[in-house]
Amino acid sequence: MKLFKLLILISILSLQSCKTRSSKINGVSFVASRDAVNESHINPVVKVNANYAAIMPFGFIKNLEHPEIIHNTDRQWFGETKAGAEQYIDELRKKKIKIMIKPQIWVWRGEFTGFIEMTNEADWKILEDSYSKFILEYAELAHTVKAELFCIGTELEKFIENRPEYWFALIKKIRTKYKGELTYAANWDEFKRTPFWTDLDYIGVDAYFPVSDSKTPTVEESLEGWKIHKPVIYKMFQKHDKPVLFTEYGYRSVDYSGKTPWISDRSMNQVNLEAQTNTTQALFETFWEEDWFAGGFIWKWFHKHDKVGGKENFMFTPQNKPAEALLRKQYKITNE
């Protein structure tokens, strides 16, 4: 009898272990638009077997040295505002899609947010006050809508490097507003230096790692390219004992997609659907079965599914491309 009970217990633990390995955050980065959304815009998210969506309201800065963040104004697109974010979340919830709220900053002309850096103490204080107002407003929204996950910032390395004490204090303030799980979206070449992983729930990485110099990377070449980066990522998991989450991942459907995956320059416009599919497949094979890997949010997903992407599109979205079928298959395998 004791042996029978022991075998039952082992079976239960084994099933739980399998579930832990297979269950992932299978997310899409749901793009903020001019419009409200409805069921017709959410159904394609369901059909691709996503179980999470990142909702991304925006704040705006004039330039890299400007300390004030403008946000939640009537001059922004609806989806970039608090009201828009809440409306998107309401519609996604109707389809049982879980939510990460991921407020982001846009610098005029699209300059890289990681280079935001003030030149004097007075401006640093203004920036800190402005960022706190911005991020805490959305932390309160995350509490109100019961978002499963909240991202405290995206690719802000110089801000963090110069003002680490501010960020540690900010995390404490956020936790007084919102009781769910926290992450930060570090750039692929930044996450090793981010100082506050221990205070968060996930090590968040925008995973635009270079994996191949080939015009059309094969799956095998891309798998080989990941052998440089994967041990570094795993080491961070070991150091902080926090699961790794790809807060953004994806490749453009363009020649040399695996060489500099972070670049969105429209001068790179030679469509290569195979390159996108192969690099994405290699990423899935490298990470999605790892216990320490939590999942990720593909970059990026537009609400008007029937009007975006397609065989002539050279940008990131997988929509209406072979990469979408790959995504659907992968997400089905690793859903709960």
Salt bridges, closest charged atoms under 4 A:
ASP35 OD2 - HIS303 NE2 3.51
ASP35 OD2 - LYS304 NZ 3.74
GLU39 OE2 - LYS95 NZ 2.76
GLU91 OE2 - LYS94 NZ 2.97
GLU121 OE1 - ARG163 NH1 2.95
GLU128 OE2 - ARG163 NE 2.65
GLU137 OE1 - HIS71 NE2 2.99
GLU140 OE2 - LYS177 NZ 3.21
GLU148 OE2 - ARG93 NH1 2.92
GLU157 OE2 - ARG193 NE 2.75
GLU161 OE2 - LYS158 NZ 3.76
ASP201 OD2 - ARG175 NH2 3.11
GLU224 OE1 - LYS227 NZ 3.09
GLU248 OE2 - LYS102 NZ 2.68
GLU290 OE2 - LYS230 NZ 2.67
GLU324 OE2 - HIS305 NE2 3.07
GLU324 OE2 - ARG328 NH2 3.03
